């Protein structure tokens, strides 16, 4: 009995918009291949770096997945993959995003999609939202939660002077 192989997402593929873009690219490559077949010429279109990473991650025993298979799986991911929205004060670096995606895919779900937003009022930390949860991991929230202790410490320091 043949065991169904699992589909692997490269860490660089973490946004639904990237999945949609790859679906359009696969459709364009398939159209180019059909047109070249009709014209009798070799296809000149090459896959993007991200699509090439996806193909390489899912090549097993020297058999690369077909564009039809990739298209089917990516369509399912676009529509059904779990989603996490994170807001930061500034754009996170690519290295940070890749490590964050790797952590989410190891700890939460192997197909989790992230959506990154900017909220300058955060200042430090981040806000994480899922369809059913909200986590405020900002310094602002931390200071609000610890306000009584901060006021007590400040008053104690004032009295000591």
GROMACS elastic network, one bead per residue, 0.5 to 0.9 nm:
[ bonds ]
;  ai    aj funct       b0    kb
    2     5     6  0.89135   500
    5    58     6  0.88790   500
    5    60     6  0.86557   500
    6    58     6  0.83403   500
    7    57     6  0.83230   500
    7    58     6  0.63062   500
    7    73     6  0.80895   500
    8    54     6  0.76054   500
    8    57     6  0.60382   500
    8    58     6  0.59927   500
    8   110     6  0.79330   500
    8   111     6  0.82418   500
    9    12     6  0.81609   500
    9    13     6  0.65171   500
    9    14     6  0.82312   500
    9    53     6  0.87229   500
    9    54     6  0.63845   500
    9    57     6  0.70650   500
    9    58     6  0.81752   500
    9   110     6  0.77758   500
    9   111     6  0.69837   500
   10    13     6  0.55933   500
   10    14     6  0.81080   500
   10    50     6  0.82993   500
   10    53     6  0.65918   500
   10    54     6  0.60680   500
   10    57     6  0.67047   500
   10   102     6  0.89840   500
   11    14     6  0.63838   500
   11    97     6  0.87045   500
   11    98     6  0.58047   500
   11    99     6  0.81664   500
   11   101     6  0.59428   500
   11   102     6  0.60705   500
   11   105     6  0.84224   500
   12    15     6  0.87314   500
   12    50     6  0.72780   500
   12    53     6  0.85897   500
   12    94     6  0.88803   500
   12    97     6  0.84431   500
   12    98     6  0.63950   500
   12   101     6  0.80827   500
   13    16     6  0.84525   500
   13    18     6  0.64450   500
   13    19     6  0.72204   500
   13    50     6  0.72259   500
   13    54     6  0.82230   500
   13   101     6  0.88913   500
   13   113     6  0.82833   500
   14    17     6  0.87202   500
   14    18     6  0.72010   500
   14    19     6  0.80139   500
   14    98     6  0.87965   500
   14   101     6  0.68901   500
   14   111     6  0.83445   500
   14   112     6  0.73021   500
   14   114     6  0.56070   500
   14   115     6  0.79547   500
   15    18     6  0.52716   500
   15    19     6  0.66280   500
   15    20     6  0.88946   500
   15    78     6  0.89817   500
   15   112     6  0.89432   500
   15   113     6  0.53665   500
   15   114     6  0.53949   500
   15   115     6  0.59322   500
   15   116     6  0.84260   500
   16    20     6  0.62363   500
   16    21     6  0.85651   500
   16    77     6  0.82094   500
   16    78     6  0.57606   500
   16    79     6  0.87579   500
   16    81     6  0.88990   500
   16    83     6  0.88277   500
   16   113     6  0.64239   500
   16   114     6  0.77012   500
   16   115     6  0.77132   500
   17    20     6  0.50457   500
   17    21     6  0.61049   500
   17    22     6  0.85993   500
   17    78     6  0.84453   500
   18    22     6  0.61193   500
   18    23     6  0.85896   500
   18    50     6  0.88375   500
   19    22     6  0.51057   500
   19    23     6  0.62494   500
   19    24     6  0.87873   500
   19    74     6  0.63089   500
   19    75     6  0.79277   500
   19    77     6  0.78008   500
   19    78     6  0.62428   500
   20    23     6  0.50617   500
   20    24     6  0.63852   500
   20    25     6  0.86558   500
   20    74     6  0.79751   500
   20    75     6  0.79623   500
   20    78     6  0.69607   500
   21    24     6  0.51648   500
   21    25     6  0.61674   500
   21    26     6  0.86817   500
   22    26     6  0.60716   500
   22    27     6  0.85270   500
   22    48     6  0.86353   500
   22    50     6  0.80618   500
   22    51     6  0.66072   500
   22    71     6  0.83854   500
   22    74     6  0.80727   500
   23    26     6  0.51854   500
   23    27     6  0.62888   500
   23    28     6  0.86898   500
   23    70     6  0.83417   500
   23    71     6  0.59727   500
   23    74     6  0.68703   500
   23    75     6  0.73855   500
   24    27     6  0.50881   500
   24    28     6  0.62074   500
   24    29     6  0.86766   500
   25    29     6  0.61358   500
   25    30     6  0.85496   500
   25    47     6  0.76991   500
   25    48     6  0.81865   500
   25    51     6  0.84025   500
   26    29     6  0.50344   500
   26    30     6  0.60737   500
   26    31     6  0.85295   500
   26    47     6  0.80841   500
   26    51     6  0.84473   500
   26    67     6  0.63627   500
   26    68     6  0.84552   500
   26    70     6  0.82310   500
   26    71     6  0.69694   500
   27    30     6  0.51028   500
   27    31     6  0.61580   500
   27    32     6  0.85980   500
   27    67     6  0.83665   500
   27    71     6  0.82165   500
   28    31     6  0.50669   500
   28    32     6  0.61283   500
   28    33     6  0.86226   500
   28    45     6  0.87357   500
   29    32     6  0.50058   500
   29    33     6  0.61537   500
   29    34     6  0.86471   500
   29    43     6  0.86738   500
   29    45     6  0.63949   500
   29    46     6  0.76824   500
   29    47     6  0.75504   500
   29    67     6  0.86207   500
   30    33     6  0.50768   500
   30    34     6  0.62426   500
   30    35     6  0.86154   500
   30    67     6  0.74838   500
   30    68     6  0.89149   500
   31    34     6  0.51175   500
   31    35     6  0.61138   500
   31    36     6  0.85517   500
   32    35     6  0.50739   500
   32    36     6  0.60582   500
   32    37     6  0.85268   500
   32    43     6  0.64516   500
   32    44     6  0.79218   500
   32    45     6  0.68958   500
   33    36     6  0.51407   500
   33    37     6  0.61613   500
   33    38     6  0.87165   500
   33    42     6  0.80310   500
   33    43     6  0.55122   500
   33    44     6  0.84723   500
   33    45     6  0.81778   500
   34    37     6  0.50904   500
   34    38     6  0.63336   500
   34    39     6  0.87123   500
   34    43     6  0.86408   500
   35    38     6  0.50879   500
   35    39     6  0.61445   500
   35    40     6  0.83443   500
   35    41     6  0.85009   500
   35    43     6  0.81877   500
   36    40     6  0.56591   500
   36    42     6  0.58527   500
   36    43     6  0.54121   500
   36    44     6  0.84243   500
   37    40     6  0.50218   500
   37    41     6  0.64607   500
   37    42     6  0.74782   500
   37    43     6  0.79346   500
   38    41     6  0.79595   500
   39    42     6  0.87424   500
   41    44     6  0.87084   500
   43    46     6  0.83904   500
   46    52     6  0.89845   500
   47    50     6  0.80087   500
   47    51     6  0.58217   500
   47    52     6  0.59612   500
   48    51     6  0.52440   500
   48    52     6  0.60664   500
   48    53     6  0.86202   500
   49    52     6  0.50318   500
   49    53     6  0.62142   500
   49    54     6  0.87259   500
   50    53     6  0.50482   500
   50    54     6  0.63028   500
   50    55     6  0.87195   500
   51    55     6  0.61939   500
   51    56     6  0.86029   500
   52    55     6  0.50905   500
   52    56     6  0.61303   500
   52    57     6  0.85487   500
   53    56     6  0.51365   500
   53    57     6  0.60537   500
   53    58     6  0.86719   500
   54    57     6  0.51711   500
   54    58     6  0.63875   500
   54    59     6  0.87251   500
   54    70     6  0.86928   500
   55    58     6  0.52967   500
   55    59     6  0.60910   500
   55    64     6  0.63782   500
   55    65     6  0.66093   500
   55    66     6  0.87762   500
   55    70     6  0.82424   500
   56    59     6  0.51799   500
   56    60     6  0.85999   500
   56    64     6  0.73372   500
   56    65     6  0.89898   500
   57    60     6  0.83910   500
   58    63     6  0.87068   500
   58    64     6  0.67167   500
   58    65     6  0.66173   500
   59    62     6  0.60660   500
   59    63     6  0.54897   500
   59    65     6  0.63197   500
   60    63     6  0.54322   500
   60    64     6  0.66834   500
   60    65     6  0.84612   500
   61    64     6  0.83303   500
   63    66     6  0.89445   500
   65    68     6  0.81570   500
   65    69     6  0.62093   500
   65    70     6  0.65797   500
   66    69     6  0.51847   500
   66    70     6  0.62832   500
   66    71     6  0.85084   500
   67    70     6  0.50095   500
   67    71     6  0.59025   500
   67    72     6  0.84946   500
   68    71     6  0.50552   500
   68    72     6  0.61465   500
   68    73     6  0.86845   500
   69    72     6  0.51676   500
   69    73     6  0.62493   500
   69    74     6  0.85119   500
   70    73     6  0.52660   500
   70    74     6  0.59348   500
   70    75     6  0.84230   500
   71    74     6  0.51704   500
   71    75     6  0.60085   500
   71    76     6  0.86197   500
   72    75     6  0.52587   500
   72    76     6  0.64181   500
   72    77     6  0.87834   500
   73    76     6  0.51663   500
   73    77     6  0.62135   500
   73    78     6  0.86412   500
   74    78     6  0.60003   500
   74    79     6  0.85751   500
   75    78     6  0.51282   500
   75    79     6  0.63122   500
   75    80     6  0.85301   500
   76    79     6  0.52552   500
   76    80     6  0.57894   500
   76    81     6  0.74186   500
   77    80     6  0.52616   500
   77    82     6  0.85219   500
   77   111     6  0.73485   500
   77   112     6  0.89030   500
   77   113     6  0.86526   500
   78    81     6  0.62873   500
   78   113     6  0.86995   500
   80    83     6  0.87622   500
   81   109     6  0.89729   500
   81   111     6  0.59803   500
   81   112     6  0.59209   500
   81   113     6  0.65477   500
   82   109     6  0.76149   500
   82   111     6  0.69846   500
   82   113     6  0.61630   500
   82   114     6  0.86890   500
   82   130     6  0.84466   500
   82   131     6  0.88109   500
   83   111     6  0.89439   500
   83   112     6  0.57482   500
   83   114     6  0.58729   500
   83   115     6  0.74528   500
   83   129     6  0.87308   500
   83   130     6  0.63663   500
   83   131     6  0.75212   500
   84   112     6  0.72891   500
   84   113     6  0.63216   500
   84   115     6  0.62374   500
   84   116     6  0.86267   500
   84   128     6  0.69752   500
   84   129     6  0.58337   500
   84   131     6  0.77511   500
   85   113     6  0.85299   500
   85   114     6  0.57475   500
   85   116     6  0.59383   500
   85   117     6  0.73475   500
   85   127     6  0.81178   500
   85   128     6  0.57777   500
   85   129     6  0.50301   500
   85   130     6  0.62922   500
   85   131     6  0.89624   500
   86   114     6  0.72438   500
   86   115     6  0.62017   500
   86   116     6  0.50632   500
   86   117     6  0.60791   500
   86   118     6  0.84206   500
   86   126     6  0.66948   500
   86   127     6  0.55933   500
   86   129     6  0.63337   500
   86   130     6  0.88618   500
   87    90     6  0.86685   500
   87   115     6  0.84074   500
   87   116     6  0.58130   500
   87   118     6  0.52190   500
   87   119     6  0.60103   500
   87   122     6  0.82855   500
   87   125     6  0.88366   500
   87   126     6  0.55094   500
   87   127     6  0.51148   500
   87   128     6  0.66151   500
   87   129     6  0.85583   500
   88    91     6  0.68162   500
   88    92     6  0.74422   500
   88   116     6  0.76055   500
   88   117     6  0.63495   500
   88   118     6  0.50692   500
   88   119     6  0.57527   500
   88   120     6  0.73157   500
   88   122     6  0.67241   500
   88   123     6  0.81046   500
   88   124     6  0.77531   500
   88   125     6  0.67947   500
   88   127     6  0.69176   500
   89    92     6  0.87169   500
   89   117     6  0.85615   500
   89   118     6  0.55599   500
   89   121     6  0.66684   500
   89   122     6  0.52794   500
   89   123     6  0.54491   500
   89   124     6  0.66367   500
   89   125     6  0.76789   500
   89   126     6  0.73977   500
   90   117     6  0.87480   500
   90   118     6  0.60461   500
   90   119     6  0.74733   500
   90   120     6  0.67643   500
   90   123     6  0.84904   500
   91   116     6  0.83750   500
   91   117     6  0.81444   500
   91   118     6  0.68864   500
   92    95     6  0.83389   500
   92    96     6  0.63716   500
   92    97     6  0.65578   500
   92   116     6  0.88356   500
   93    96     6  0.52420   500
   93    97     6  0.62681   500
   93    98     6  0.87340   500
   94    97     6  0.50247   500
   94    98     6  0.61280   500
   94    99     6  0.86398   500
   95    98     6  0.52251   500
   95    99     6  0.63110   500
   95   100     6  0.85742   500
   96    99     6  0.52421   500
   96   100     6  0.60475   500
   96   101     6  0.85867   500
   97   101     6  0.60216   500
   97   102     6  0.84725   500
   98   101     6  0.51517   500
   98   102     6  0.61255   500
   98   103     6  0.86248   500
   99   102     6  0.50369   500
   99   103     6  0.61711   500
   99   104     6  0.86806   500
  100   103     6  0.51207   500
  100   104     6  0.62260   500
  100   105     6  0.85983   500
  101   104     6  0.51216   500
  101   105     6  0.60598   500
  101   106     6  0.85552   500
  101   112     6  0.81340   500
  101   113     6  0.83257   500
  101   114     6  0.76113   500
  102   105     6  0.51696   500
  102   106     6  0.61774   500
  102   107     6  0.85495   500
  102   110     6  0.87952   500
  103   106     6  0.51893   500
  103   107     6  0.59055   500
  103   108     6  0.78893   500
  104   107     6  0.52210   500
  104   108     6  0.51233   500
  104   109     6  0.65704   500
  104   110     6  0.76150   500
  104   111     6  0.89619   500
  104   112     6  0.69574   500
  105   108     6  0.56770   500
  105   111     6  0.64482   500
  105   112     6  0.61925   500
  105   113     6  0.89856   500
  106   109     6  0.65301   500
  106   110     6  0.63031   500
  107   110     6  0.82103   500
  108   111     6  0.88835   500
  108   112     6  0.74217   500
  109   112     6  0.53995   500
  118   121     6  0.89926   500
  118   122     6  0.87612   500
  119   122     6  0.58439   500
  119   123     6  0.83065   500
  119   126     6  0.88134   500
  119   127     6  0.89919   500
  120   123     6  0.61622   500
  121   124     6  0.87588   500
  122   125     6  0.67732   500
  122   126     6  0.68515   500
  122   127     6  0.81507   500
  122   138     6  0.63105   500
  122   139     6  0.77558   500
  122   140     6  0.71351   500
  123   126     6  0.87027   500
  123   138     6  0.76909   500
  123   139     6  0.75562   500
  123   140     6  0.78541   500
  124   137     6  0.86940   500
  124   138     6  0.57178   500
  124   139     6  0.56276   500
  124   140     6  0.77246   500
  125   136     6  0.83978   500
  125   137     6  0.56185   500
  125   139     6  0.60287   500
  125   140     6  0.85810   500
  126   135     6  0.85044   500
  126   136     6  0.66831   500
  126   137     6  0.52510   500
  126   138     6  0.53051   500
  126   139     6  0.86404   500
  127   134     6  0.75286   500
  127   135     6  0.57967   500
  127   137     6  0.56257   500
  127   138     6  0.67294   500
  128   133     6  0.81219   500
  128   134     6  0.59415   500
  128   135     6  0.50554   500
  128   136     6  0.65400   500
  128   137     6  0.75697   500
  129   132     6  0.77371   500
  129   133     6  0.57723   500
  129   135     6  0.63259   500
  129   136     6  0.86448   500
  130   133     6  0.51047   500
  130   134     6  0.65022   500
  130   135     6  0.88174   500
  131   134     6  0.83868   500
  136   139     6  0.89392   500
  136   140     6  0.89847   500
  136   141     6  0.66176   500
  136   142     6  0.87407   500
  137   140     6  0.84774   500
  137   141     6  0.68859   500
  137   142     6  0.74912   500
  138   141     6  0.53492   500
  138   142     6  0.64150   500
  138   143     6  0.87635   500
  139   143     6  0.60364   500
  139   144     6  0.84970   500
  140   143     6  0.51690   500
  140   144     6  0.61974   500
  140   145     6  0.86174   500
  141   144     6  0.50471   500
  141   145     6  0.61171   500
  141   146     6  0.85961   500
  142   145     6  0.51059   500
  142   146     6  0.61978   500
  142   147     6  0.84500   500
  143   146     6  0.50217   500
  143   147     6  0.56629   500
  143   150     6  0.79733   500
  144   147     6  0.50579   500
  144   148     6  0.84326   500
  145   148     6  0.79153   500
  145   149     6  0.89277   500
  146   149     6  0.54195   500
  146   150     6  0.62368   500
  146   151     6  0.87488   500
  147   150     6  0.50369   500
  147   151     6  0.60803   500
  147   152     6  0.84951   500
  148   151     6  0.52017   500
  148   152     6  0.61283   500
  148   153     6  0.86031   500
  149   152     6  0.50616   500
  149   153     6  0.61080   500
  149   154     6  0.85445   500
  150   153     6  0.51061   500
  150   154     6  0.60570   500
  150   155     6  0.85277   500
  151   154     6  0.50780   500
  151   155     6  0.60484   500
  151   156     6  0.84302   500
  152   155     6  0.51850   500
  152   156     6  0.60295   500
  152   157     6  0.85743   500
  153   157     6  0.61209   500
  153   158     6  0.85293   500
  154   157     6  0.50952   500
  154   158     6  0.61315   500
  154   159     6  0.86990   500
  155   159     6  0.61866   500
  155   160     6  0.86518   500
  156   159     6  0.51889   500
  156   160     6  0.62931   500
  156   161     6  0.89958   500
  157   160     6  0.51759   500
  157   161     6  0.66819   500
  158   161     6  0.56056   500
